[in-house]
């Protein structure tokens, strides 16, 4: 959670970030701190990464 919020605090507002976490509170805290550029996804990171990998491989 601290890394997600830390990244949100350090990057410029024009950079879109995606926060993937299994904990709703992490995604909520990131959006509550005013990160308009943050997109929150509540899911298991392992499942998310495997699906992302399959989609990216299918694009090539």
mmCIF file as Biopython writes it, N, C-alpha, C and O atoms, coordinates in Angstrom:
data_model
#
loop_
_atom_site.group_PDB
_atom_site.id
_atom_site.type_symbol
_atom_site.label_atom_id
_atom_site.label_alt_id
_atom_site.label_comp_id
_atom_site.label_asym_id
_atom_site.label_entity_id
_atom_site.label_seq_id
_atom_site.pdbx_PDB_ins_code
_atom_site.Cartn_x
_atom_site.Cartn_y
_atom_site.Cartn_z
_atom_site.occupancy
_atom_site.B_iso_or_equiv
_atom_site.auth_seq_id
_atom_site.auth_asym_id
_atom_site.pdbx_PDB_model_num
ATOM 1   N N  . UNK A ? 1  ? 0.823   -1.185  0.000   1.0 0.0 1  A 1 
ATOM 2   C CA . UNK A ? 1  ? 0.000   0.000   0.000   1.0 0.0 1  A 1 
ATOM 3   C C  . UNK A ? 1  ? 0.872   1.255   0.000   1.0 0.0 1  A 1 
ATOM 4   O O  . UNK A ? 1  ? 0.587   2.206   -0.728  1.0 0.0 1  A 1 
ATOM 5   N N  . UNK A ? 2  ? 1.912   1.265   0.797   1.0 0.0 2  A 1 
ATOM 6   C CA . UNK A ? 2  ? 2.754   2.455   0.870   1.0 0.0 2  A 1 
ATOM 7   C C  . UNK A ? 2  ? 3.446   2.742   -0.449  1.0 0.0 2  A 1 
ATOM 8   O O  . UNK A ? 2  ? 3.634   3.905   -0.806  1.0 0.0 2  A 1 
ATOM 9   N N  . UNK A ? 3  ? 3.831   1.695   -1.184  1.0 0.0 3  A 1 
ATOM 10  C CA . UNK A ? 3  ? 4.473   1.902   -2.474  1.0 0.0 3  A 1 
ATOM 11  C C  . UNK A ? 3  ? 3.496   2.513   -3.480  1.0 0.0 3  A 1 
ATOM 12  O O  . UNK A ? 3  ? 3.870   3.396   -4.251  1.0 0.0 3  A 1 
ATOM 13  N N  . UNK A ? 4  ? 2.252   2.047   -3.472  1.0 0.0 4  A 1 
ATOM 14  C CA . UNK A ? 4  ? 1.250   2.596   -4.387  1.0 0.0 4  A 1 
ATOM 15  C C  . UNK A ? 4  ? 1.028   4.074   -4.130  1.0 0.0 4  A 1 
ATOM 16  O O  . UNK A ? 4  ? 0.992   4.874   -5.064  1.0 0.0 4  A 1 
ATOM 17  N N  . UNK A ? 5  ? 0.880   4.433   -2.873  1.0 0.0 5  A 1 
ATOM 18  C CA . UNK A ? 5  ? 0.640   5.828   -2.517  1.0 0.0 5  A 1 
ATOM 19  C C  . UNK A ? 5  ? 1.898   6.660   -2.777  1.0 0.0 5  A 1 
ATOM 20  O O  . UNK A ? 5  ? 1.803   7.797   -3.240  1.0 0.0 5  A 1 
ATOM 21  N N  . UNK A ? 6  ? 3.073   6.099   -2.483  1.0 0.0 6  A 1 
ATOM 22  C CA . UNK A ? 6  ? 4.330   6.807   -2.735  1.0 0.0 6  A 1 
ATOM 23  C C  . UNK A ? 6  ? 4.524   7.115   -4.207  1.0 0.0 6  A 1 
ATOM 24  O O  . UNK A ? 6  ? 4.917   8.225   -4.566  1.0 0.0 6  A 1 
ATOM 25  N N  . UNK A ? 7  ? 4.249   6.135   -5.067  1.0 0.0 7  A 1 
ATOM 26  C CA . UNK A ? 7  ? 4.360   6.353   -6.517  1.0 0.0 7  A 1 
ATOM 27  C C  . UNK A ? 7  ? 3.366   7.415   -6.961  1.0 0.0 7  A 1 
ATOM 28  O O  . UNK A ? 7  ? 3.703   8.292   -7.755  1.0 0.0 7  A 1 
ATOM 29  N N  . UNK A ? 8  ? 2.147   7.337   -6.453  1.0 0.0 8  A 1 
ATOM 30  C CA . UNK A ? 8  ? 1.135   8.340   -6.804  1.0 0.0 8  A 1 
ATOM 31  C C  . UNK A ? 8  ? 1.546   9.745   -6.402  1.0 0.0 8  A 1 
ATOM 32  O O  . UNK A ? 8  ? 1.203   10.712  -7.083  1.0 0.0 8  A 1 
ATOM 33  N N  . UNK A ? 9  ? 2.279   9.867   -5.301  1.0 0.0 9  A 1 
ATOM 34  C CA . UNK A ? 9  ? 2.732   11.178  -4.836  1.0 0.0 9  A 1 
ATOM 35  C C  . UNK A ? 9  ? 3.910   11.721  -5.633  1.0 0.0 9  A 1 
ATOM 36  O O  . UNK A ? 9  ? 4.081   12.936  -5.735  1.0 0.0 9  A 1 
ATOM 37  N N  . UNK A ? 10 ? 4.721   10.839  -6.196  1.0 0.0 10 A 1 
ATOM 38  C CA . UNK A ? 10 ? 5.964   11.281  -6.838  1.0 0.0 10 A 1 
ATOM 39  C C  . UNK A ? 10 ? 5.854   11.551  -8.337  1.0 0.0 10 A 1 
ATOM 40  O O  . UNK A ? 10 ? 6.654   12.317  -8.875  1.0 0.0 10 A 1 
ATOM 41  N N  . UNK A ? 11 ? 4.897   10.951  -9.017  1.0 0.0 11 A 1 
ATOM 42  C CA . UNK A ? 11 ? 4.852   11.111  -10.466 1.0 0.0 11 A 1 
ATOM 43  C C  . UNK A ? 11 ? 4.002   12.320  -10.857 1.0 0.0 11 A 1 
ATOM 44  O O  . UNK A ? 11 ? 3.119   12.724  -10.100 1.0 0.0 11 A 1 
ATOM 45  N N  . UNK A ? 12 ? 4.257   12.893  -12.018 1.0 0.0 12 A 1 
ATOM 46  C CA . UNK A ? 12 ? 3.462   14.036  -12.475 1.0 0.0 12 A 1 
ATOM 47  C C  . UNK A ? 12 ? 1.995   13.651  -12.684 1.0 0.0 12 A 1 
ATOM 48  O O  . UNK A ? 12 ? 1.676   12.484  -12.911 1.0 0.0 12 A 1 
ATOM 49  N N  . UNK A ? 13 ? 1.129   14.625  -12.606 1.0 0.0 13 A 1 
ATOM 50  C CA . UNK A ? 13 ? -0.311  14.368  -12.709 1.0 0.0 13 A 1 
ATOM 51  C C  . UNK A ? 13 ? -0.741  13.933  -14.102 1.0 0.0 13 A 1 
ATOM 52  O O  . UNK A ? 13 ? -1.830  13.380  -14.256 1.0 0.0 13 A 1 
ATOM 53  N N  . UNK A ? 14 ? 0.075   14.165  -15.115 1.0 0.0 14 A 1 
ATOM 54  C CA . UNK A ? 14 ? -0.306  13.769  -16.479 1.0 0.0 14 A 1 
ATOM 55  C C  . UNK A ? 14 ? 0.014   12.302  -16.769 1.0 0.0 14 A 1 
ATOM 56  O O  . UNK A ? 14 ? -0.352  11.799  -17.832 1.0 0.0 14 A 1 
ATOM 57  N N  . UNK A ? 15 ? 0.687   11.604  -15.852 1.0 0.0 15 A 1 
ATOM 58  C CA . UNK A ? 15 ? 1.027   10.192  -16.039 1.0 0.0 15 A 1 
ATOM 59  C C  . UNK A ? 15 ? -0.077  9.327   -15.430 1.0 0.0 15 A 1 
ATOM 60  O O  . UNK A ? 15 ? -0.360  9.419   -14.235 1.0 0.0 15 A 1 
ATOM 61  N N  . UNK A ? 16 ? -0.689  8.497   -16.253 1.0 0.0 16 A 1 
ATOM 62  C CA . UNK A ? 16 ? -1.740  7.599   -15.766 1.0 0.0 16 A 1 
ATOM 63  C C  . UNK A ? 16 ? -1.107  6.390   -15.087 1.0 0.0 16 A 1 
ATOM 64  O O  . UNK A ? 16 ? -0.205  5.760   -15.639 1.0 0.0 16 A 1 
ATOM 65  N N  . UNK A ? 17 ? -1.582  6.073   -13.893 1.0 0.0 17 A 1 
ATOM 66  C CA . UNK A ? 17 ? -1.089  4.912   -13.155 1.0 0.0 17 A 1 
ATOM 67  C C  . UNK A ? 17 ? -2.225  3.927   -12.925 1.0 0.0 17 A 1 
ATOM 68  O O  . UNK A ? 17 ? -3.394  4.307   -12.864 1.0 0.0 17 A 1 
ATOM 69  N N  . UNK A ? 18 ? -1.864  2.666   -12.799 1.0 0.0 18 A 1 
ATOM 70  C CA . UNK A ? 18 ? -2.837  1.618   -12.516 1.0 0.0 18 A 1 
ATOM 71  C C  . UNK A ? 18 ? -2.416  0.949   -11.222 1.0 0.0 18 A 1 
ATOM 72  O O  . UNK A ? 18 ? -1.296  0.451   -11.107 1.0 0.0 18 A 1 
ATOM 73  N N  . UNK A ? 19 ? -3.306  0.937   -10.258 1.0 0.0 19 A 1 
ATOM 74  C CA . UNK A ? 19 ? -3.064  0.290   -8.978  1.0 0.0 19 A 1 
ATOM 75  C C  . UNK A ? 19 ? -3.840  -1.016  -8.957  1.0 0.0 19 A 1 
ATOM 76  O O  . UNK A ? 19 ? -5.070  -1.008  -8.990  1.0 0.0 19 A 1 
ATOM 77  N N  . UNK A ? 20 ? -3.125  -2.144  -8.904  1.0 0.0 20 A 1 
ATOM 78  C CA . UNK A ? 20 ? -3.745  -3.464  -8.849  1.0 0.0 20 A 1 
ATOM 79  C C  . UNK A ? 20 ? -3.435  -4.053  -7.481  1.0 0.0 20 A 1 
ATOM 80  O O  . UNK A ? 20 ? -2.272  -4.264  -7.140  1.0 0.0 20 A 1 
ATOM 81  N N  . UNK A ? 21 ? -4.470  -4.317  -6.704  1.0 0.0 21 A 1 
ATOM 82  C CA . UNK A ? 21 ? -4.273  -4.861  -5.366  1.0 0.0 21 A 1 
ATOM 83  C C  . UNK A ? 21 ? -5.483  -5.691  -4.994  1.0 0.0 21 A 1 
ATOM 84  O O  . UNK A ? 21 ? -6.586  -5.454  -5.486  1.0 0.0 21 A 1 
ATOM 85  N N  . UNK A ? 22 ? -5.274  -6.665  -4.124  1.0 0.0 22 A 1 
ATOM 86  C CA . UNK A ? 22 ? -6.379  -7.495  -3.670  1.0 0.0 22 A 1 
ATOM 87  C C  . UNK A ? 22 ? -7.154  -6.807  -2.548  1.0 0.0 22 A 1 
ATOM 88  O O  . UNK A ? 22 ? -8.261  -7.215  -2.196  1.0 0.0 22 A 1 
ATOM 89  N N  . UNK A ? 23 ? -6.555  -5.764  -1.998  1.0 0.0 23 A 1 
ATOM 90  C CA . UNK A ? 23 ? -7.167  -5.037  -0.883  1.0 0.0 23 A 1 
ATOM 91  C C  . UNK A ? 23 ? -7.897  -3.796  -1.396  1.0 0.0 23 A 1 
ATOM 92  O O  . UNK A ? 23 ? -7.312  -2.946  -2.067  1.0 0.0 23 A 1 
ATOM 93  N N  . UNK A ? 24 ? -9.171  -3.713  -1.071  1.0 0.0 24 A 1 
ATOM 94  C CA . UNK A ? 24 ? -9.975  -2.550  -1.477  1.0 0.0 24 A 1 
ATOM 95  C C  . UNK A ? 24 ? -9.438  -1.280  -0.825  1.0 0.0 24 A 1 
ATOM 96  O O  . UNK A ? 24 ? -9.471  -0.209  -1.431  1.0 0.0 24 A 1 
ATOM 97  N N  . UNK A ? 25 ? -8.948  -1.393  0.397   1.0 0.0 25 A 1 
ATOM 98  C CA . UNK A ? 25 ? -8.491  -0.201  1.114   1.0 0.0 25 A 1 
ATOM 99  C C  . UNK A ? 25 ? -7.299  0.459   0.423   1.0 0.0 25 A 1 
ATOM 100 O O  . UNK A ? 25 ? -7.181  1.684   0.445   1.0 0.0 25 A 1 
ATOM 101 N N  . UNK A ? 26 ? -6.429  -0.317  -0.181  1.0 0.0 26 A 1 
ATOM 102 C CA . UNK A ? 26 ? -5.280  0.256   -0.888  1.0 0.0 26 A 1 
ATOM 103 C C  . UNK A ? 26 ? -5.733  1.090   -2.070  1.0 0.0 26 A 1 
ATOM 104 O O  . UNK A ? 26 ? -5.276  2.218   -2.253  1.0 0.0 26 A 1 
ATOM 105 N N  . UNK A ? 27 ? -6.624  0.542   -2.865  1.0 0.0 27 A 1 
ATOM 106 C CA . UNK A ? 27 ? -7.133  1.256   -4.043  1.0 0.0 27 A 1 
ATOM 107 C C  . UNK A ? 27 ? -7.912  2.491   -3.610  1.0 0.0 27 A 1 
ATOM 108 O O  . UNK A ? 27 ? -7.809  3.544   -4.239  1.0 0.0 27 A 1 
ATOM 109 N N  . UNK A ? 28 ? -8.686  2.367   -2.547  1.0 0.0 28 A 1 
ATOM 110 C CA . UNK A ? 28 ? -9.474  3.493   -2.040  1.0 0.0 28 A 1 
ATOM 111 C C  . UNK A ? 28 ? -8.576  4.607   -1.520  1.0 0.0 28 A 1 
ATOM 112 O O  . UNK A ? 28 ? -8.822  5.780   -1.800  1.0 0.0 28 A 1 
ATOM 113 N N  . UNK A ? 29 ? -7.540  4.258   -0.769  1.0 0.0 29 A 1 
ATOM 114 C CA . UNK A ? 29 ? -6.633  5.279   -0.237  1.0 0.0 29 A 1 
ATOM 115 C C  . UNK A ? 29 ? -5.913  6.019   -1.353  1.0 0.0 29 A 1 
ATOM 116 O O  . UNK A ? 29 ? -5.680  7.224   -1.247  1.0 0.0 29 A 1 
ATOM 117 N N  . UNK A ? 30 ? -5.561  5.321   -2.409  1.0 0.0 30 A 1 
ATOM 118 C CA . UNK A ? 30 ? -4.888  5.981   -3.524  1.0 0.0 30 A 1 
ATOM 119 C C  . UNK A ? 30 ? -5.824  6.969   -4.214  1.0 0.0 30 A 1 
ATOM 120 O O  . UNK A ? 30 ? -5.411  8.075   -4.564  1.0 0.0 30 A 1 
ATOM 121 N N  . UNK A ? 31 ? -7.068  6.579   -4.409  1.0 0.0 31 A 1 
ATOM 122 C CA . UNK A ? 31 ? -8.009  7.496   -5.068  1.0 0.0 31 A 1 
ATOM 123 C C  . UNK A ? 31 ? -8.453  8.617   -4.137  1.0 0.0 31 A 1 
ATOM 124 O O  . UNK A ? 31 ? -8.731  9.722   -4.603  1.0 0.0 31 A 1 
ATOM 125 N N  . UNK A ? 32 ? -8.528  8.358   -2.826  1.0 0.0 32 A 1 
ATOM 126 C CA . UNK A ? 32 ? -8.937  9.387   -1.863  1.0 0.0 32 A 1 
ATOM 127 C C  . UNK A ? 32 ? -7.910  10.494  -1.703  1.0 0.0 32 A 1 
ATOM 128 O O  . UNK A ? 32 ? -8.265  11.612  -1.332  1.0 0.0 32 A 1 
ATOM 129 N N  . UNK A ? 33 ? -6.648  10.207  -1.975  1.0 0.0 33 A 1 
ATOM 130 C CA . UNK A ? 33 ? -5.614  11.227  -1.798  1.0 0.0 33 A 1 
ATOM 131 C C  . UNK A ? 33 ? -5.573  12.209  -2.966  1.0 0.0 33 A 1 
ATOM 132 O O  . UNK A ? 33 ? -4.732  13.107  -2.998  1.0 0.0 33 A 1 
ATOM 133 N N  . UNK A ? 34 ? -6.484  12.036  -3.925  1.0 0.0 34 A 1 
ATOM 134 C CA . UNK A ? 34 ? -6.597  12.996  -4.999  1.0 0.0 34 A 1 
ATOM 135 C C  . UNK A ? 34 ? -5.884  12.606  -6.266  1.0 0.0 34 A 1 
ATOM 136 O O  . UNK A ? 34 ? -5.647  13.458  -7.122  1.0 0.0 34 A 1 
ATOM 137 N N  . UNK A ? 35 ? -5.533  11.341  -6.418  1.0 0.0 35 A 1 
ATOM 138 C CA . UNK A ? 35 ? -4.861  10.889  -7.631  1.0 0.0 35 A 1 
ATOM 139 C C  . UNK A ? 35 ? -5.878  10.720  -8.756  1.0 0.0 35 A 1 
ATOM 140 O O  . UNK A ? 35 ? -6.423  9.634   -8.951  1.0 0.0 35 A 1 
ATOM 141 N N  . UNK A ? 36 ? -6.125  11.789  -9.485  1.0 0.0 36 A 1 
ATOM 142 C CA . UNK A ? 36 ? -7.095  11.718  -10.576 1.0 0.0 36 A 1 
ATOM 143 C C  . UNK A ? 36 ? -6.571  10.849  -11.712 1.0 0.0 36 A 1 
ATOM 144 O O  . UNK A ? 36 ? -7.349  10.314  -12.501 1.0 0.0 36 A 1 
ATOM 145 N N  . UNK A ? 37 ? -5.245  10.708  -11.792 1.0 0.0 37 A 1 
ATOM 146 C CA . UNK A ? 37 ? -4.657  9.912   -12.858 1.0 0.0 37 A 1 
ATOM 147 C C  . UNK A ? 37 ? -4.619  8.431   -12.512 1.0 0.0 37 A 1 
ATOM 148 O O  . UNK A ? 37 ? -4.234  7.620   -13.354 1.0 0.0 37 A 1 
ATOM 149 N N  . UNK A ? 38 ? -5.009  8.053   -11.292 1.0 0.0 38 A 1 
ATOM 150 C CA . UNK A ? 38 ? -4.910  6.659   -10.850 1.0 0.0 38 A 1 
ATOM 151 C C  . UNK A ? 38 ? -6.161  5.873   -11.218 1.0 0.0 38 A 1 
ATOM 152 O O  . UNK A ? 38 ? -7.286  6.332   -11.019 1.0 0.0 38 A 1 
ATOM 153 N N  . UNK A ? 39 ? -5.940  4.684   -11.757 1.0 0.0 39 A 1 
ATOM 154 C CA . UNK A ? 39 ? -7.018  3.752   -12.057 1.0 0.0 39 A 1 
ATOM 155 C C  . UNK A ? 39 ? -6.852  2.583   -11.094 1.0 0.0 39 A 1 
ATOM 156 O O  . UNK A ? 39 ? -5.781  1.979   -11.038 1.0 0.0 39 A 1 
ATOM 157 N N  . UNK A ? 40 ? -7.876  2.263   -10.348 1.0 0.0 40 A 1 
ATOM 158 C CA . UNK A ? 40 ? -7.792  1.198   -9.366  1.0 0.0 40 A 1 
ATOM 159 C C  . UNK A ? 40 ? -8.480  -0.073  -9.829  1.0 0.0 40 A 1 
ATOM 160 O O  . UNK A ? 40 ? -9.606  -0.036  -10.325 1.0 0.0 40 A 1 
ATOM 161 N N  . UNK A ? 41 ? -7.796  -1.199  -9.664  1.0 0.0 41 A 1 
ATOM 162 C CA . UNK A ? 41 ? -8.351  -2.508  -9.997  1.0 0.0 41 A 1 
ATOM 163 C C  . UNK A ? 41 ? -8.175  -3.393  -8.772  1.0 0.0 41 A 1 
ATOM 164 O O  . UNK A ? 41 ? -7.056  -3.600  -8.302  1.0 0.0 41 A 1 
ATOM 165 N N  . UNK A ? 42 ? -9.286  -3.915  -8.257  1.0 0.0 42 A 1 
ATOM 166 C CA . UNK A ? 42 ? -9.239  -4.792  -7.097  1.0 0.0 42 A 1 
ATOM 167 C C  . UNK A ? 42 ? -9.344  -6.233  -7.592  1.0 0.0 42 A 1 
ATOM 168 O O  . UNK A ? 42 ? -10.410 -6.679  -8.017  1.0 0.0 42 A 1 
ATOM 169 N N  . UNK A ? 43 ? -8.221  -6.953  -7.531  1.0 0.0 43 A 1 
ATOM 170 C CA . UNK A ? 43 ? -8.161  -8.345  -7.967  1.0 0.0 43 A 1 
ATOM 171 C C  . UNK A ? 43 ? -6.874  -8.963  -7.442  1.0 0.0 43 A 1 
ATOM 172 O O  . UNK A ? 43 ? -6.031  -8.268  -6.875  1.0 0.0 43 A 1 
ATOM 173 N N  . UNK A ? 44 ? -6.727  -10.244 -7.628  1.0 0.0 44 A 1 
ATOM 174 C CA . UNK A ? 44 ? -5.491  -10.930 -7.299  1.0 0.0 44 A 1 
ATOM 175 C C  . UNK A ? 44 ? -4.442  -10.553 -8.350  1.0 0.0 44 A 1 
ATOM 176 O O  . UNK A ? 44 ? -4.688  -10.690 -9.548  1.0 0.0 44 A 1 
ATOM 177 N N  . UNK A ? 45 ? -3.289  -10.086 -7.908  1.0 0.0 45 A 1 
ATOM 178 C CA . UNK A ? 45 ? -2.264  -9.605  -8.829  1.0 0.0 45 A 1 
ATOM 179 C C  . UNK A ? 45 ? -1.771  -10.730 -9.741  1.0 0.0 45 A 1 
ATOM 180 O O  . UNK A ? 45 ? -1.518  -10.501 -10.924 1.0 0.0 45 A 1 
ATOM 181 N N  . UNK A ? 46 ? -1.634  -11.936 -9.204  1.0 0.0 46 A 1 
ATOM 182 C CA . UNK A ? 46 ? -1.185  -13.065 -10.018 1.0 0.0 46 A 1 
ATOM 183 C C  . UNK A ? 46 ? -2.131  -13.345 -11.170 1.0 0.0 46 A 1 
ATOM 184 O O  . UNK A ? 46 ? -1.688  -13.566 -12.297 1.0 0.0 46 A 1 
ATOM 185 N N  . UNK A ? 47 ? -3.414  -13.338 -10.905 1.0 0.0 47 A 1 
ATOM 186 C CA . UNK A ? 47 ? -4.416  -13.542 -11.950 1.0 0.0 47 A 1 
ATOM 187 C C  . UNK A ? 47 ? -4.366  -12.402 -12.963 1.0 0.0 47 A 1 
ATOM 188 O O  . UNK A ? 47 ? -4.416  -12.640 -14.170 1.0 0.0 47 A 1 
ATOM 189 N N  . UNK A ? 48 ? -4.268  -11.180 -12.481 1.0 0.0 48 A 1 
ATOM 190 C CA . UNK A ? 48 ? -4.218  -10.017 -13.361 1.0 0.0 48 A 1 
ATOM 191 C C  . UNK A ? 48 ? -3.018  -10.087 -14.300 1.0 0.0 48 A 1 
ATOM 192 O O  . UNK A ? 48 ? -3.151  -9.853  -15.501 1.0 0.0 48 A 1 
ATOM 193 N N  . UNK A ? 49 ? -1.841  -10.413 -13.748 1.0 0.0 49 A 1 
ATOM 194 C CA . UNK A ? 49 ? -0.636  -10.452 -14.577 1.0 0.0 49 A 1 
ATOM 195 C C  . UNK A ? 49 ? -0.683  -11.568 -15.610 1.0 0.0 49 A 1 
ATOM 196 O O  . UNK A ? 49 ? -0.217  -11.382 -16.734 1.0 0.0 49 A 1 
ATOM 197 N N  . UNK A ? 50 ? -1.236  -12.723 -15.252 1.0 0.0 50 A 1 
ATOM 198 C CA . UNK A ? 50 ? -1.321  -13.803 -16.238 1.0 0.0 50 A 1 
ATOM 199 C C  . UNK A ? 50 ? -2.283  -13.440 -17.371 1.0 0.0 50 A 1 
ATOM 200 O O  . UNK A ? 50 ? -2.009  -13.743 -18.532 1.0 0.0 50 A 1 
ATOM 201 N N  . UNK A ? 51 ? -3.390  -12.803 -17.050 1.0 0.0 51 A 1 
ATOM 202 C CA . UNK A ? 51 ? -4.331  -12.371 -18.095 1.0 0.0 51 A 1 
ATOM 203 C C  . UNK A ? 51 ? -3.735  -11.250 -18.951 1.0 0.0 51 A 1 
ATOM 204 O O  . UNK A ? 51 ? -3.929  -11.226 -20.166 1.0 0.0 51 A 1 
ATOM 205 N N  . UNK A ? 52 ? -3.016  -10.335 -18.325 1.0 0.0 52 A 1 
ATOM 206 C CA . UNK A ? 52 ? -2.360  -9.257  -19.068 1.0 0.0 52 A 1 
ATOM 207 C C  . UNK A ? 52 ? -1.313  -9.839  -20.017 1.0 0.0 52 A 1 
ATOM 208 O O  . UNK A ? 52 ? -1.216  -9.419  -21.170 1.0 0.0 52 A 1 
ATOM 209 N N  . UNK A ? 53 ? -0.543  -10.789 -19.542 1.0 0.0 53 A 1 
ATOM 210 C CA . UNK A ? 53 ? 0.474   -11.436 -20.369 1.0 0.0 53 A 1 
ATOM 211 C C  . UNK A ? 53 ? -0.160  -12.113 -21.578 1.0 0.0 53 A 1 
ATOM 212 O O  . UNK A ? 53 ? 0.338   -11.962 -22.694 1.0 0.0 53 A 1 
ATOM 213 N N  . UNK A ? 54 ? -1.248  -12.856 -21.381 1.0 0.0 54 A 1 
ATOM 214 C CA . UNK A ? 54 ? -1.941  -13.520 -22.489 1.0 0.0 54 A 1 
ATOM 215 C C  . UNK A ? 54 ? -2.438  -12.517 -23.507 1.0 0.0 54 A 1 
ATOM 216 O O  . UNK A ? 54 ? -2.323  -12.739 -24.712 1.0 0.0 54 A 1 
ATOM 217 N N  . UNK A ? 55 ? -2.996  -11.403 -23.027 1.0 0.0 55 A 1 
ATOM 218 C CA . UNK A ? 55 ? -3.504  -10.386 -23.962 1.0 0.0 55 A 1 
ATOM 219 C C  . UNK A ? 55 ? -2.358  -9.715  -24.734 1.0 0.0 55 A 1 
ATOM 220 O O  . UNK A ? 55 ? -2.483  -9.462  -25.933 1.0 0.0 55 A 1 
ATOM 221 N N  . UNK A ? 56 ? -1.254  -9.430  -24.054 1.0 0.0 56 A 1 
ATOM 222 C CA . UNK A ? 56 ? -0.132  -8.793  -24.736 1.0 0.0 56 A 1 
ATOM 223 C C  . UNK A ? 56 ? 0.510   -9.719  -25.763 1.0 0.0 56 A 1 
ATOM 224 O O  . UNK A ? 56 ? 0.910   -9.264  -26.834 1.0 0.0 56 A 1 
ATOM 225 N N  . UNK A ? 57 ? 0.613   -11.001 -25.456 1.0 0.0 57 A 1 
ATOM 226 C CA . UNK A ? 57 ? 1.170   -11.968 -26.406 1.0 0.0 57 A 1 
ATOM 227 C C  . UNK A ? 57 ? 0.245   -12.091 -27.616 1.0 0.0 57 A 1 
ATOM 228 O O  . UNK A ? 57 ? 0.715   -12.244 -28.743 1.0 0.0 57 A 1 
ATOM 229 N N  . UNK A ? 58 ? -1.051  -12.027 -27.389 1.0 0.0 58 A 1 
ATOM 230 C CA . UNK A ? 58 ? -2.018  -12.127 -28.485 1.0 0.0 58 A 1 
ATOM 231 C C  . UNK A ? 58 ? -1.991  -10.922 -29.411 1.0 0.0 58 A 1 
ATOM 232 O O  . UNK A ? 58 ? -2.473  -11.001 -30.541 1.0 0.0 58 A 1 
ATOM 233 N N  . UNK A ? 59 ? -1.431  -9.798  -28.947 1.0 0.0 59 A 1 
ATOM 234 C CA . UNK A ? 59 ? -1.381  -8.589  -29.760 1.0 0.0 59 A 1 
ATOM 235 C C  . UNK A ? 59 ? -0.250  -8.632  -30.771 1.0 0.0 59 A 1 
ATOM 236 O O  . UNK A ? 59 ? -0.282  -7.886  -31.750 1.0 0.0 59 A 1 
ATOM 237 N N  . UNK A ? 60 ? 0.759   -9.489  -30.566 1.0 0.0 60 A 1 
ATOM 238 C CA . UNK A ? 60 ? 1.916   -9.495  -31.470 1.0 0.0 60 A 1 
ATOM 239 C C  . UNK A ? 60 ? 1.686   -10.373 -32.669 1.0 0.0 60 A 1 
ATOM 240 O O  . UNK A ? 60 ? 2.562   -10.489 -33.526 1.0 0.0 60 A 1 
#
